[in-house]
Amino acid sequence: MDLDEFRTLVTSVREEIGKAVQGQNALIDLVLISVFARGHCLVEGPPGTAKTLLARAVAAVMDLTCRRIQFTPDLMPGDVLGVNLFDFQTSQFHLTRGPVFTDILLADEINRAPPKTQSALLQAMNERMVTIDGTDYPLGPDFFVLATQNPIEQQGTYPLPEAQLDRFLFKLVVDFPDRETEIAILDKHAGESLQTDAREHGLQRLVASETLAAGRALVDRIHIDRAILAYVVDLIRATRSDPDILHGASTRAADALAAAVRVRAAFEGRDYGLPDDVQALFGPALRHRIVLSPAAEIDGRTTESVLANIRNRVDAPR
């Protein structure tokens, strides 16, 4: 696969997913960047903004299996990973696999489960394998977590552990579509439920497993100049010394941002990264990885404004 073929493929995938998920083009682009960068996405937005439909649409178009977990306060780690059950007929234990054994795991309202259950995903997200009773089980190279959380209703929710947040490549903030898009959505769904499954939208499978692997191999060959890498590191290090930030970003954040830059460059048909790629992805890649200081919160500063100040302050290579 060359860059022209890759760009054509991504355009087709974007348009096909857009048939089901309307008015969220920027969101679709960032999710696709995450898929090709081997990352995970945390999607935050109010109910009814097609977060669940997006995951199912990506799975349908890219020929990936998708399983959903509704996170609740009584959910246990075994409900996510699976358990070994004793078979009295054979006198042996057999693994009953949990929903984590899939390609796309939709973790719906992930912040409703207690930290004990949320931590069940740590190894899966980082190593793409899980350990159950001392035995390692691989999840496959296409394993991808798309987690959602509701920013409005905070009663009965638990904050995600910092270690888990750091394993998400992007935190994507979804808002309601504009007026014309909402009218188009209602017109399209005239006579049918808005809860229509992605497959019922008539989405075509455009990306086979081999095509996805070839696309990722092409992305891995995208060149990032040492000056661009230094720019990424300088931005990350700036989050650690900023007086408005209590806890800055990790080295994992720098590596994730560089991986996303390669994908965005390939999306644009370039075999090299630019400072513009870094600046475009800096917010989504860092907004969940920093903790504002108490003084910044008292002064009314937001994560977005603090990151924007860092982006404006750190000189980009010319």
N, C-alpha and C positions, 0 to 999 in steps of 0.2 A: 504494500500500500504506500502511495506517495502522498504528498501534501494536498494536491488537488483532489485526489480521491477521498481523502480524509475530510476535507472541508465540505465536499459535496455530500458525503455521508452524514456529517453532523447537521448540515442544513436540512436534509430530509428528515432526520430524527427529530429535530427541533419542531419542524412544521407538523409532523405526525402527532407528536405529543400535544402540540397546541390545538389540535382538533378536539381534544378532551378537556384540556386545562387552558381556558381562554383568559387573556388579559394578564398573564404572569410570565411574559417572555424572559425577563431578567432572572426570575426564579428558575425557570427551566434551564437556562444557560449555566447557571452556577451549579445546579444539580448534575448536569452532564459533565461539567469540568471535574466535579468531585468523583464521579464514576470512573472517568478515564485517568484521574490522578490516584486512584485506589484509596480514596478518602471516605469519610462519613459526613452526613449532614444533620444538623439540628435545626429544625424549622419551627419558628415561633410565630404564632398568629392567632387571631380570633377564630372561633368555630365557623365553619361554612366557607372557608377560603380555599378549598380543593387540595388540602395538604395530603389527605389519604388518597384521593384520586390521582394525584401526581405520582405517588409511589407505584400505584397499580399501572398507570399509563407507561411509566418508564419500563416496568417489568414486561408489559405486553409488547412494546416496540422493540426492546432489546432481547426478547426471548429468554427472560430470566424468571426463575420461580420467585414468588413473593408470598410471604406469610406475615400475618399481623398479630401483634400482642397488644391487648388492651391493658395497660399498666394500671393496677389498683393497689390500695394500701395492703390488701391481704395476699398479694402475689408473692410467691416464694421463688428462690433461685432455681429449684427443680422444675418449676413451671416454665422457665425460660430455657434451661439447658437440657432437661430430661433427667431420668432416673433409671437406675438398675433395679428391675423387679424380678423377684424370685419365681421361677416356673416350677411348680410342684410336680409336674409330669416328667420334666427332664432333670429336676434337682439342680438347675443351673440358673445363674442370673443372666438376664437379657436386658439390653439397653432399650428403653423406650425414649426415642429421640424427641427433644423439645422443638419448638418452632424456630430456634436459633439455627437449625440445620436447613438453610435455604440460601438463595442468592441475595435477595433484597429482604431485609427484616424491617418491617414497619413497626416501630416502637411507639405506639400511640399514647400520648399524654404521659411520657416517660417520667415526668416529675411527680406523678401520683404514687409511685412505688417507693418504699423506704430504701435507704442507702444500701442495706444488705442485698436487696434484689437488684438494684441498679448496678452494683459492683459485679454481678454475674456476667455483665457484658464487657468488663475491662479486658480480659484476656482475649475474648472473641474479636473485639475491635482492634486490638493491637497486633495480635499474632495470627488471626484468622484460624484459630483452633480453640477447642475447649478441653479442659481436663475434668473428667468425671470419675471419681473413685480411683484416682491414680493413673488412668489411661487417657492418652491424648487422642482427640478426634479432630481431624482437619475439616475445615468448613469450605474449602475451595477458594480459588483466586478471585472469584467474582463476588464474594461476600461483601455486602454493603448495608450499613445501618442508616435508615432515614427515621430519625426520631422527631416527634412533634411535642410541643408543649403550648399551653394556653396562657398568655400573659395577663388575662383579665381575672380569671378565677384563681385566687391563691389559697383559699381555704382548703385544707386537706392535701396540700402539696409539700414536697420535700425539695430543697435545693440540690442540684446535681453536684456530686463531689468534683473538686478541681481536677483530680486525676482523670475523671471521665470526660469532663469538658475539653480537656487538652487532647483527647483522642478524636474529637470532631474536627474535620478540616475546616468547615464553614458553619457559622450560625447565620441562618437566613431569616430575615424578618419579612413576613407576608402581610400585606394590607389588602383592604377591599379593592376590587377593580373599579375603574371609573364608570361613570353613568352609562355611556354608550356601550361599554363592554357588558355591563349587567343586563342591559336591554337585549343584547345579542344572545347572552346565555339563556335568558328566559324564552326568547323566540326559538332558539335551537331545541330547547327541551319542552316545547309545547306538546302537551298530551302525554308526557312521560315524567317520571320522577327525576329530581335532581340527583338522586342517589344512584343513578345508573352506573353499573360497573364499567371499568375501562374497556373490557372486551366488547361490551355492548355498544361502544362508540365506533366499532368497526375499524379499530386501529390495526395496522399491518405490522408484521414482524419485519424489521429492516436490518437488524444486527444479530448475526449468529455469534456463537461463542468464539469461533475462530476469527471473525471480524473484529470483535472486541479486543481479543488478544493482539491482533495485528495493529489496531489503533493505539493500544498502550505501548507496543514496541516502538512505533513511530514517535510517540510522545517522548519516550525515554531518550531518543536521539536528538531532541531539540537542544540546541546549544544555548547556554546562558554564560555570558562573558563574566569573567572574574569581578569586574567592576559592578555588574548587576548583583552578583552574589554578595559582594561587600555592602551594597546598598540595602539588601534584604537584612543582613546581619546588623547593620547600623540602625535600621528601624526597630528591629527586635530589641536590641540593647538599649535603645532610647526609652522603651517602655519600662525598663528596670530602674532607670534613674529619674524618671519624671516624678516631681513632687505630688502630682495629682493621682499617682498610681501606687497602691499599697503593695500589690504583687504583679510583677511584669510577666512577659511571655517567656516560654522555654525554648530550648534549642529545637525541640520537636516542632514548635511553631514555625521556626525559620525553614526547616526542611519541608514542612507541609506547604508553606507559601511558595517556595521555589518549585515544588512539584506542580502546583496550580498554575504558576507562571508559564511553565512549559506547555501545559494543555491550552491555555488561552492563546499563546503564540500560534500553536498548531491550528486552533479554531480560526485564527485570522489568516492562515495560509503562510505563516512565516516559520522558518527553521531556526529562529533565534528569538530570545526574549528581549523585551524593552522595559525601561523604567515605567512606562505607561501601564504595562501589565501588572507590575508590582503595586502601583498606586491604586489600580482598579480593584485589586483583590485584597488589599491590606485591611480594609474594614471588615468584610465578611470573615476573613481568616483570623482576626484578632479580637473582635468585639466580645467573644465569650472567654477569652484567655487572660484578660486582665481584671484586676479588682481595684476599684476606685478607693482612694483614701477617704477616711471619714470627713476630712476638711473639704475635699472636692464635692462630696455628696451634700454637705451642709450648704456649700456655695451654689448648689444647683447645677453643677457640671454633669454632663452625660458622658457615657462611654464614647459615643460618636464624636462629640466635640473634642474630647481629649485626644482621641486617635487622629482626628483631623489636624489638631495643632502639631502633633508629632510628625505627621506626613508633610506638613508645610515647613516645619523647622529643619528636618534632615535634608541635606542637599542631595539631589539626584544626579547620577553621572550624566555627562553630556556626550 
